[in-house]
Each structure stands twice: as structure tokens, then as C-alpha cells.
Amino acid sequence: MSDQARLPVNGVSSYLDLLISARNLYGSNGNRRRLFNRFDEIFGAPVNWSTIAWNPTVTRAARPFRFKRIRLQNWKAFERAELDFAAHPERPVALIGGNNGNGKTSILEALAVGLYGMRAHIDRSRLSREEGYGIAPRRSDYHQAIERAMHRQAFERGGRDMSVVIEIDCEDGPFEIERHWYFGDDGSFVEDDEELVLRSGDDRHILSPPPDVPGPEFAFFEIERRIAPASMLPFLLFDGEQIRRLAQRELDEQVRFGLESALGVGVITALLNDLSDYARDRGKDVQADGVEASLISQVAAFTDELSNTRADLEAVESALGPLRRRRDEIVRSIGSIGDGTYQERHAELELRKKLEAELHAARHDLLLSGVRLLPFLLIPSELLKDVERTLDAAARSTLRSRGQDERMLRELIAALERTKPQLSPEALADLARRTQEAWNTSLGTAVASDTATLHGYLIGHDARHVYELLTGSRASARGEIEGMLQKITDLTESISRMEEHNVQRKRDEENRAALVGELELLNEKISELEGQRRRLDQVAGKLEAQIEPLEIDLNRRKGQRRNGGHAANGADAARTVLHALRQSISLVLPEYYAELATALTSAYRGLAHKGIVQNVAITHDGNVALIDALGRDLRDTDASAGENQIFAMALIASITSLGGSSLPLVIDTPLGRLDTEHRDRVLDYFTSRRSQTILLSQPEEVSGRYYDRIESRVGSEHHLIYRSEGGGLGETLVQKGYFPRRAA
């Protein structure tokens, strides 16, 4: 039977898919013969196995998809149920509400087991198992779990089958997974009583395996190809308890577990172990001389040493990268700090002295002007106007006393009486009266009697000059003082700005000194690491030079042996694949750690409310650092249980977004054990994703204001109601719509 007839094969990477599928199908059932026989068939293909490589973007890569609908029959508390998740892309959140015991977790488990069958039971238990809380689950554990899942009332009424149907929209179009389990009259279930049907396309045509291809192997291949590796399951469907267990691990362990799960490293590692056993088993029949065995041993030793050397080189390069970037940042920062020339700083000092002298003089002038002008601003305006009017009247008057005024007026009237021709007494009296009035009006003598008494000190002085001085001073007093005050303000601000500039210059000098010190330390570290890199390059070159002639000799001997009819039965191919896969894993993982660090930084800053962590750094081997704004690693401080839980949630969100396409998340009790502020941020973060998010919530979780926060993103709502039957076991019904609105 040709390998091409087993599964569609396009390129060497597809043969790796064949090996993985064979391992998943036969590797855990205890019968190694079936697995090794399958390996014999695969390694019989005419393939250059040295070119095989592990590339997660090709092999078992997760692909974007959405859950469209799930139908349950006799599954746990659900006798018959259907939940429709189809919604507009702008409303990707589905809400499923239910009290404790109403079946929320049963829906989560139905999605998991419906997708991956027994593999779901294995992979969802890894969080507990790898912490030491239990041993690896056996097939019998899965059988017992399926037997317990059968709806008791339906079984008692004669029902003997249970099913889960999951409809999915994926890149290849509609995809449906229908899984049935059948039971005996005693309620027992065996593995052969599980039936799996896959349908594809709008016409829902059944996918059939190629001739002679085992159905389970083909189905597993198709499900992982269209959706995601089964190892991703703990990061796609999870509850609060799983998050708690993940958060209890060290951050390094969390990150390694997450990335290896996303990329299927655990599957590859298990495959490597099986291939190693296979190579040993099939190599027993190979008749090779001692020289060939020695060559194989030498090549293996040198290859391992070369692999370790290259890993050390990767570590050095990973360490050099951030150091070089930091060095460049420091050099740019130092260049941007300008402190001016000596001449510029001397000119600034002279200018400051000049401004201080002008400020002193301005304050002195203000004091003198205040003594001279301030009274004009303090005297009431009406009083000042009265004084001005009096001075004006005094200035207009040319009289010096009341007696002098009367004498001059009498002399004038007497002169009128002597004029020719003489006037009649009546005309003369009228002329005298008019002259008197004109005199008083023109000379202001109408108030002379009052002012002479009140302002006698003005007699003999130039009242006009005093009047002009008074009116001019009053008009200019306010403007003059305001101008002086503005000049003082301008001078003070100029001096203040110069002082701030000097303070900033001192800070810049301190920063420059600190940066120069840091730069010296960085240059020392970079120089030391570059020396290590040169030495490692030399070691790698020597090892490659030693390996090349050995491999040439070994291949020559193997060729002679094959030509002599001694086939290795796949052992050589398995060893070649082992070497190629180990080498590609050592090269690929560091790249994904760097990508995960970027995604994890964004997710953690979006979820954590303190905002202290500025960057999550991950080394090539998965060591984690939480860096603050000052470049310090915050892992030295004790984190709270809530903060550890937030990191675990951020890791889950990051894992599902690797490769640029976020996957759907199904979260049971998403807000458990979180305080109010973290609840807000977690809810906002997961519901703002463009990809699908299904929340299974208790009444106290997503309700009231929490519901209001996400209502615009919700596309489907369901409510689980448990109905008891006569005081015994009942069933859960699914109703459209969410919980009744309540305060929170």
C-alpha cells in the first residue's frame, strides 16, 4: 500500500503530518506494533528525510474559525438542546447564563469532547496533571466519563445513544462535526461504539477518507487542519478553576506550557520519543560493522555538541540584541542633550546680571514714583475735582483782595460818569449795574469772597501752574505706575525662565552622567558577549569541519550496505527525521517566544489596572521578566493571587492571537475571584476582541452595569433553566434571552 494512498501529501512537511496522525491514533493504546508498522509504511516513501522540518505555521497551525451552533442530545442534563451562536461580526459576544448546576460547564465539555473526543479528555487535564495533581488519564477514564455523561432519564426510557453536533464557520467554509456514542443495556460504552461524521460545505457533504485510510486518523487530521491542534484546547475552552491552576505555576512554566501547547510541541516531543524507540527497534535487524557504529556514535556526539553550541550562539545573540538597542538609544539620548558652548553660557550669565540690575532699578523708581504719585490715586475723586475747580477759578482771577476789587470797580464807574456827553441818571445807573455784573463774570469775583477765605494760601502764587500740575499728575499717575509694575513683572519672568533653564541644564548634566555610566557598562557587556560569540563561531566551524568527513564516510558505508541488500527498515530514516526535527525546534521556538512577548505585553497592559508593567520580556528559552518604566524586573516583588490570575488570562489571550488571527474563546465563570476594577478591565478586554467570545455566566457575574458595558457587543443570548421531574433528576432547558436585568 503506497503512502500516497493513505492521506493527501503535498511536500515533505505533509509526511510530518502523517507521522503525527499515526502517533495520535496508535501511540497511546499500548500496542506499539501497530504504530511501528504505520511508521514502516510512511518511511517507505522515496523522500529526502533530511529536509523535513517542524514549522508550526504549516504543521498543525491554528486557523481562524467561529462556532455557529451546537446541538445536544442526551448529553448530561440536556435531553435535547440547541444553542445558536451566529451573529453579526460587530457583535461577536455570546452570553449563556445559568445558576450553578444548570449545565454551563456541561456545554463547555460538550464543545471540547465534540471537537476532539478522547484527546479533549487528555489535553484539558494537562493543567492538573503537570502540576502533580494527578496521573495521566487513561482510555478507561474517558470511557467512564462518557458513561457518566449519558442523560439518566433518557437511558431509563430506553435511549441508548448520545450525540453532540458542532457547526463551525472556518476558512474552508462551513464545517460540521457530529459525534455519537452508543451504550449497551448495562450502560457500558466501549471505544468502538463511538461514531464520528464530518460534513463540509454549504451542501454539508460527508467527508470520506481515502481508500484504506483509517477513519479516526483521517478525521483527526481534518479537524486539526481546519481548526486548531488539540493541544490548544486548554486555551480555547476554559473556566475559572483552570485559570487558577495555571496562575499557580511560575511565570516561566506558564509561558513554556502555553507556547508549547499552541505550537503542538508536546505532540512533536512525543513523536520524537516514539521515533527514537522505533529506530532502536528496527535497527536491531541491521547488520552493520563496528566501524559504522563508531561513525554513527561520533557523528551523533559531534552533532549534539554542535546543536548545543548553536543554542549557545542563539542565546548570546538574543542577549546582544536588547543590549545593542539600548546602547543606540543611549547614544541618541546623549546627543540630544545640549548644554551650549562656554561663550553662550557666559553670555547668559551676563544677561542675567543685567536683568537683575534693571529689576533693582525698576523697583527703586517705583518706590520714588509711589511717594510722588500715590496720593493722587488715594484721594477721593470728587474731592480732587473740587480742588481743581477752585484752582481754576483762582487762576482765572487777577484780583488780590476784596478791597482792591471794590476800589477798581468804583474808579471804573466814576470814569463812566465823566464821559461826554453825560448820561442820564437812569442810564448811568443801568450801565453801572451791567458793568458790575460783567466784572464779576469775567474775573470770577462772584466766588472771590469764599475762596479768599478758604484758600488764602493761594494769594500771591501762580494758581494756574498749580492747577496744570495737579490735573496732569492725576491723569498720568495710574498709567505711570502700571507701566512700572509691568516692567517689573517682565523682568521677573525673564529671570525666572533663566533660572528654570539652569535647573533643567543641571538635570540634563545629571542625566548625561548617568547615561554615560550606563553606556560604559553596556559596552563592557557587549564586548564580553561578542567575544563569546566569536569563540562559539569558531567552535561551531570546527565541529562542522569534523562532522562533514564523518558523514561522507558513513553515507558511503550505508550506501554500500544497502546495495548489498541490508535494508535498515526505516531506522536510518527515523534517525534522520529525529536530527532534523530537533534542529528545527531549536531554531523555531525562539522566534515564537519573541512574538509571544509582544502579544503578552499588549494583553497584560490591557488587563492589569495598575499599569506598572511596561514590557513583558521572554528569553529564547522561555524565561520571563516583567519590566517597569525604569527597566527593573518586577518579578522580585510578591504578586497577589489576583495579579497572577491576570497574567494567566493575558497569556491565554496572547496564545490564541499568535499568528495574527485571534481564535474564539469559550470562558466559564469569567469574572470569578476578581475585584471590581479587574472585573471591568477583563470584561472590556475579552469582549472588545474581533474574534468570537462565548461567556458562560452566573447571575452575579455579567449583570447590571457589567451587562451594560458589553451590551453593544452581544450578538446572541441564552438562559439555562433547570426543571426537576417529581423531585428526582430533571433536565436543563435552553431559552433565548439572558437573565432578567438586575442591579449590580
GILIN-V900373 format. One record per pair of residues at least 12 apart in sequence whose ideal C-beta (glycine too) atoms are under 8 Angstrom apart, sorted by sequence separation. I is the first residue (numbers start at 1). J is the second residue. D is the distance in whole Angstrom. If there is no record, write none. Layout:
{{I/J/D} {I/J/D}}
This chain:
{{3/15/8} {6/18/7} {23/35/7} {26/38/6} {70/82/7} {112/124/6} {125/137/5} {150/162/5} {165/177/7} {166/178/8} {181/193/6} {182/194/8} {234/246/8} {416/428/7} {601/613/8} {604/616/6} {615/627/4} {653/665/8} {670/682/7} {671/683/7} {720/732/5} {721/733/5} {22/35/6} {25/38/8} {69/82/7} {70/83/5} {83/96/7} {149/162/7} {165/178/5} {181/194/5} {182/195/7} {601/614/8} {613/626/5} {614/627/6} {652/665/7} {670/683/7} {720/733/7} {7/21/7} {69/83/7} {122/136/7} {164/178/8} {165/179/8} {180/194/7} {181/195/8} {558/572/7} {601/615/5} {613/627/7} {614/628/6} {720/734/6} {721/735/6} {3/18/7} {69/84/5} {70/85/8} {122/137/6} {163/178/7} {164/179/5} {179/194/7} {180/195/4} {207/222/6} {416/431/6} {601/616/4} {613/628/6} {614/629/5} {719/734/8} {720/735/8} {22/38/4} {68/84/8} {69/85/6} {121/137/6} {146/162/8} {163/179/7} {179/195/7} {180/196/8} {416/432/7} {600/616/5} {612/628/6} {670/686/7} {718/734/6} {719/735/5} {22/39/7} {68/85/6} {69/86/7} {163/180/5} {179/196/5} {180/197/8} {718/735/7} {719/736/8} {67/85/5} {68/86/5} {162/180/7} {163/181/7} {178/196/7} {179/197/8} {600/618/7} {718/736/6} {719/737/6} {66/85/7} {161/180/6} {162/181/5} {177/196/7} {178/197/4} {196/215/7} {413/432/5} {416/435/7} {597/616/6} {667/686/7} {683/702/7} {717/736/7} {718/737/8} {719/738/6} {19/39/7} {22/42/7} {121/141/7} {122/142/8} {161/181/7} {177/197/8} {178/198/8} {196/216/7} {597/617/6} {717/737/5} {718/738/8} {719/739/6} {118/139/7} {121/142/4} {161/182/5} {162/183/7} {177/198/6} {178/199/7} {198/219/6} {597/618/4} {613/634/6} {665/686/7} {717/738/4} {160/182/6} {161/183/7} {176/198/7} {413/435/6} {596/618/6} {612/634/7} {687/709/8} {19/42/6} {160/183/5} {175/198/7} {176/199/4} {196/219/5} {235/258/7} {412/435/6} {413/436/8} {683/706/6} {687/710/4} {18/42/5} {83/107/7} {118/142/5} {121/145/6} {160/184/8} {175/199/7} {176/200/7} {198/222/6} {594/618/7} {665/689/8} {714/738/8} {77/102/7} {78/103/6} {160/185/8} {174/199/8} {175/200/6} {198/223/7} {593/618/5} {670/695/5} {684/709/7} {688/713/7} {66/92/8} {77/103/5} {174/200/7} {235/261/6} {409/435/8} {593/619/7} {665/691/7} {667/693/7} {670/696/8} {671/697/8} {680/706/8} {683/709/6} {684/710/8} {687/713/5} {15/42/6} {76/103/7} {173/200/7} {174/201/6} {234/261/6} {235/262/7} {409/436/7} {412/439/8} {593/620/6} {662/689/6} {664/691/6} {665/692/7} {667/694/7} {669/696/7} {670/697/7} {679/706/7} {683/710/6} {78/106/7} {155/183/7} {172/200/7} {173/201/6} {174/202/6} {176/204/6} {593/621/8} {645/673/6} {662/690/6} {663/691/6} {664/692/4} {665/693/5} {666/694/4} {667/695/6} {668/696/4} {669/697/7} {77/106/6} {173/202/7} {231/260/8} {232/261/6} {593/622/6} {645/674/7} {662/691/4} {664/693/7} {665/694/7} {667/696/7} {669/698/6} {672/701/7} {680/709/7} {15/45/7} {76/106/4} {174/204/7} {231/261/5} {232/262/6} {409/439/6} {590/620/4} {661/691/8} {664/694/7} {666/696/7} {671/701/5} {75/106/7} {150/181/8} {231/262/8} {589/620/7} {590/621/8} {642/673/7} {670/701/7} {671/702/7} {707/738/7} {15/47/6} {149/181/8} {155/187/6} {229/261/8} {232/264/8} {641/673/7} {642/674/6} {646/678/6} {653/685/7} {669/701/7} {670/702/8} {76/109/8} {113/146/8} {150/183/6} {229/262/8} {231/264/5} {589/622/8} {642/675/6} {649/682/6} {653/686/7} {76/110/8} {229/263/8} {707/741/7} {6/41/7} {12/47/6} {72/107/8} {75/110/5} {146/181/5} {229/264/4} {231/266/6} {608/643/7} {656/691/8} {671/706/8} {6/42/8} {9/45/8} {12/48/7} {16/52/6} {113/149/8} {147/183/7} {231/267/6} {642/678/6} {646/682/8} {653/689/8} {703/739/6} {12/49/8} {15/52/7} {70/107/7} {150/187/7} {704/741/7} {707/744/8} {3/41/6} {16/54/7} {72/110/6} {229/267/7} {405/443/8} {608/646/5} {703/741/7} {704/742/6} {706/744/6} {3/42/6} {12/51/5} {13/52/7} {20/59/7} {150/189/8} {607/646/5} {703/742/5} {704/743/5} {705/744/6} {1/41/7} {12/52/5} {13/53/7} {20/60/7} {70/110/6} {109/149/8} {147/187/6} {405/445/6} {699/739/5} {704/744/3} {3/44/6} {4/45/8} {12/53/8} {70/111/6} {147/188/7} {703/744/5} {3/45/4} {13/55/6} {17/59/6} {147/189/5} {604/646/7} {607/649/6} {608/650/8} {2/45/8} {16/59/5} {17/60/8} {146/189/5} {405/448/7} {604/647/6} {607/650/5} {699/742/7} {67/111/7} {70/114/7} {399/443/6} {606/650/8} {700/744/7} {13/58/5} {398/443/6} {13/59/6} {143/189/5} {177/223/7} {397/443/6} {399/445/6} {402/448/7} {603/649/8} {604/650/4} {607/653/8} {143/190/7} {396/443/7} {397/444/5} {402/449/6} {603/650/4} {143/191/7} {146/194/8} {396/444/5} {397/445/7} {603/651/8} {399/448/6} {114/164/4} {402/452/6} {600/650/6} {603/653/4} {113/164/7} {114/165/7} {115/166/6} {175/226/6} {393/444/5} {397/448/6} {401/452/7} {600/651/6} {603/654/5} {114/166/5} {139/191/7} {175/227/8} {602/654/8} {110/164/5} {172/226/6} {393/447/6} {599/653/8} {600/654/4} {603/657/8} {111/166/7} {171/226/8} {599/654/4} {170/226/5} {170/227/6} {394/451/6} {168/226/8} {393/451/6} {401/459/8} {596/654/6} {599/657/5} {168/227/7} {400/459/6} {596/655/7} {599/658/7} {400/460/7} {390/451/6} {394/455/6} {115/177/6} {117/179/7} {596/658/7} {114/177/6} {595/658/6} {390/454/8} {394/458/5} {114/179/5} {390/455/6} {113/179/7} {397/463/8} {592/658/7} {391/458/8} {395/462/8} {395/463/4} {609/677/5} {394/463/4} {395/464/4} {609/678/6} {608/678/8} {395/466/8} {607/678/8} {79/151/5} {391/463/5} {395/467/5} {609/681/6} {76/149/5} {78/151/7} {118/191/8} {394/467/8} {608/681/7} {75/149/6} {77/151/7} {79/153/7} {607/681/5} {76/151/7} {79/154/6} {391/466/6} {392/467/5} {606/681/7} {607/682/6} {74/150/6} {75/151/7} {391/467/4} {74/151/4} {117/194/7} {607/685/5} {117/196/7} {388/467/7} {391/470/6} {606/685/5} {74/154/4} {74/155/8} {388/470/6} {603/685/7} {387/470/7} {388/471/6} {74/159/6} {384/470/8} {74/161/7} {75/162/6} {73/161/8} {74/162/4} {75/163/8} {73/162/6} {74/163/7} {75/164/6} {73/163/5} {384/474/6} {72/163/8} {73/164/8} {71/163/8} {72/164/6} {71/164/7} {28/122/8} {70/164/7} {71/165/4} {24/119/7} {70/165/7} {69/165/8} {70/166/5} {69/166/8} {70/167/7} {376/473/5} {69/167/4} {376/474/5} {67/166/7} {68/167/4} {67/167/8} {68/168/6} {373/473/7} {377/477/5} {67/168/6} {68/169/5} {119/220/7} {376/477/4} {377/478/6} {66/168/7} {65/168/5} {66/169/5} {373/476/8} {374/477/8} {65/169/6} {66/170/8} {373/477/4} {377/481/7} {65/170/4} {64/170/7} {65/171/7} {68/174/8} {63/170/6} {64/171/6} {116/223/7} {123/230/5} {127/234/6} {373/480/6} {374/481/8} {63/171/5} {115/223/7} {122/230/8} {123/231/6} {126/234/6} {373/481/6} {124/233/6} {29/139/7} {65/175/8} {120/230/7} {123/233/5} {124/234/6} {28/139/7} {119/230/4} {123/234/6} {369/480/6} {370/481/7} {115/227/7} {133/245/8} {369/481/6} {120/233/6} {124/237/8} {116/230/5} {119/233/8} {131/245/6} {115/230/8} {127/242/5} {366/481/7} {369/484/6} {116/233/6} {128/245/6} {131/248/7} {115/233/7} {124/242/8} {127/245/5} {131/249/7} {366/484/5} {127/246/6} {365/484/6} {366/485/7} {112/233/6} {362/484/6} {366/488/7} {112/237/5} {362/487/5} {363/488/6} {111/237/6} {362/488/5} {130/257/7} {108/237/5} {359/488/7} {362/491/6} {108/239/7} {126/257/8} {359/491/4} {358/491/6} {359/492/7} {105/239/7} {126/261/8} {355/491/6} {359/495/7} {123/261/8} {355/494/5} {356/495/6} {355/495/5} {352/495/7} {355/498/8} {352/498/5} {351/498/7} {348/498/7} {348/501/8} {65/226/7} {65/227/6} {63/226/7} {65/228/8} {60/224/5} {63/227/7} {60/225/8} {62/227/7} {63/228/7} {62/228/4} {339/505/6} {62/229/7} {60/229/4} {339/508/6} {62/232/6} {339/509/7} {337/508/5} {339/512/8} {337/511/7} {337/512/5} {333/511/8} {334/512/6} {334/515/5} {333/515/6} {334/516/7} {330/515/5} {334/519/7} {330/518/6} {331/519/7} {25/214/7} {330/519/5} {25/216/6} {25/217/5} {327/519/7} {330/522/7} {24/217/8} {22/217/7} {25/220/7} {327/522/5} {21/217/5} {24/220/6} {326/522/6} {327/523/7} {21/220/6} {323/522/6} {327/526/7} {21/221/5} {62/262/7} {8/210/7} {323/525/6} {324/526/7} {7/210/7} {60/263/8} {323/526/5} {6/210/7} {17/221/7} {60/264/5} {5/210/6} {59/264/7} {5/211/6} {6/212/7} {7/213/6} {24/230/8} {56/262/8} {320/526/7} {323/529/7} {5/212/6} {6/213/5} {56/263/4} {60/267/7} {5/213/8} {17/225/8} {56/264/7} {320/529/5} {7/217/8} {319/529/6} {320/530/7} {1/212/6} {7/218/7} {316/529/5} {320/533/7} {7/221/6} {54/268/6} {316/532/5} {317/533/7} {316/533/5} {312/532/8} {313/533/6} {316/536/7} {313/536/5} {312/536/6} {313/537/7} {309/536/6} {313/540/7} {309/539/5} {310/540/6} {309/540/5} {306/540/6} {309/543/6} {39/274/8} {39/275/7} {306/543/4} {305/543/6} {306/544/7} {35/274/6} {39/278/5} {302/543/5} {306/547/7} {36/278/5} {40/282/8} {24/267/7} {27/270/6} {35/278/8} {20/264/8} {23/267/7} {27/271/8} {302/546/5} {303/547/6} {32/277/7} {36/281/6} {302/547/5} {36/282/7} {20/267/6} {23/270/6} {27/274/6} {20/268/8} {23/271/5} {299/547/6} {302/550/7} {32/281/8} {20/271/6} {23/274/6} {299/550/5} {19/271/6} {298/550/6} {299/551/6} {295/550/6} {299/554/6} {19/275/8} {295/553/6} {296/554/6} {295/554/4} {292/554/7} {295/557/7} {292/557/5} {291/557/7} {292/558/7} {289/557/8} {288/557/8} {292/561/8} {314/586/7} {318/590/7} {288/561/7} {314/587/8} {287/561/8} {286/561/8} {307/582/7} {311/586/6} {303/579/6} {307/583/6} {310/586/7} {314/590/6} {288/566/8} {287/566/5} {307/586/6} {286/566/7} {286/568/5} {286/569/8} {285/569/6} {283/568/7} {286/571/6} {282/568/7} {282/569/4} {282/570/5} {283/571/4} {282/571/4} {279/570/8} {280/571/8} {278/570/7} {279/571/5} {282/574/7} {278/571/8} {279/574/4} {322/617/8} {278/574/5} {279/575/5} {276/574/8} {275/574/5} {279/578/7} {318/619/6} {275/577/6} {276/578/6} {318/620/5} {275/578/5} {315/619/8} {315/620/6} {272/578/6} {314/620/5} {315/621/7} {272/581/6} {271/581/8} {272/582/7} {268/581/7} {268/585/7} {265/585/7} {265/589/8} {263/588/8} {263/589/8} {263/592/6} {259/589/7} {259/592/6} {259/593/7} {259/596/6} {255/593/8} {258/596/8} {255/596/7} {255/600/8} {255/618/6} {259/622/7} {256/622/4} {255/622/5} {255/624/5} {252/622/6} {254/624/8} {252/623/5} {252/624/5} {251/624/4} {251/626/8} {251/635/7} {254/647/7} {258/651/5} {262/655/5} {247/641/7} {254/648/6} {258/652/7} {261/655/7} {262/656/8} {248/644/7} {251/647/6} {255/651/7} {258/654/8} {259/655/7} {262/658/6} {247/644/4} {254/651/6} {258/655/5} {247/645/5} {247/647/7} {244/645/7} {247/648/4} {243/645/6} {246/648/4} {243/648/5} {246/651/7} {243/649/6} {246/652/8} {243/652/7} {238/652/7} {235/652/5} {235/655/5} {236/656/7} {235/656/6} {232/655/8} {232/656/8} {236/663/6} {238/665/8} {236/664/7} {237/665/8} {238/666/8} {239/667/7} {240/668/7} {236/665/6} {237/666/4} {238/667/6} {239/668/4} {240/669/4} {244/673/7} {236/666/7} {238/668/7} {239/669/6} {240/670/7} {232/663/8} {240/672/4} {240/673/6} {228/663/6} {239/696/8} {49/573/5} {52/576/8} {52/577/6} {44/570/7} {47/573/8} {50/576/5} {43/570/4} {49/576/4} {53/580/6} {54/581/5} {49/577/5} {52/580/5} {53/581/7} {40/569/7} {50/579/8} {51/580/7} {52/581/7} {55/584/7} {40/570/6} {43/573/4} {50/580/6} {54/584/5} {39/570/6} {43/574/7} {49/580/7} {53/584/4} {54/585/6} {56/588/7} {55/588/7} {54/588/6} {39/574/7} {56/592/7} {111/666/6} {19/577/8} {108/666/6} {108/668/5} {105/668/6} {104/668/6} {16/581/8} {104/669/8} {153/725/7} {153/729/6} {152/729/5} {153/730/8} {153/731/7} {151/731/7} {108/696/6} {107/696/6} {105/696/8} {104/696/4} {104/697/8} {62/656/8} {93/687/5} {104/698/8} {62/658/8} {62/659/7} {64/661/4} {67/664/6} {92/689/7} {61/659/7} {63/661/7} {64/662/7} {65/663/7} {66/664/6} {92/690/7} {94/692/7} {96/694/7} {98/696/7} {100/698/7} {62/661/8} {64/663/7} {65/664/7} {67/666/8} {92/691/6} {93/692/8} {94/693/7} {96/695/7} {97/696/8} {98/697/8} {99/698/7} {92/692/5} {93/693/5} {94/694/4} {95/695/5} {96/696/5} {97/697/5} {98/698/7} {99/699/6} {62/663/6} {89/690/8} {92/693/6} {93/694/8} {94/695/7} {96/697/7} {97/698/8} {57/659/7} {93/695/7} {95/697/6} {97/699/7} {97/702/7} {85/692/7} {95/702/6} {85/694/7} {104/720/7} {93/710/6} {103/720/5} {102/720/4} {95/714/6} {102/721/7} {103/722/7} {93/713/5} {94/714/7} {97/717/8} {102/722/5} {91/712/7} {92/713/7} {93/714/5} {94/715/6} {95/716/7} {96/717/8} {97/718/7} {98/719/7} {99/720/8} {101/722/7} {91/713/6} {93/715/6} {94/716/4} {95/717/5} {96/718/5} {97/719/5} {98/720/3} {90/713/8} {91/714/6} {92/715/6} {94/717/8} {95/718/7} {96/719/8} {97/720/7} {98/721/8} {99/722/7} {91/715/3} {94/718/8} {96/720/7} {66/691/8} {67/692/6} {66/692/5} {106/732/8} {64/691/7} {67/694/7} {88/715/6} {87/715/2} {86/715/8} {87/716/5} {103/732/4} {85/715/8} {86/716/7} {102/732/6} {85/716/5} {84/716/6} {83/716/8} {98/732/8} {83/718/5} {97/738/5} {97/739/5} {95/738/5} {77/722/7} {81/732/7} {83/734/6} {79/731/5} {81/733/7} {82/734/7} {77/730/8} {78/731/7} {81/734/5} {77/731/6} {78/732/5} {77/732/4} {78/734/8}}
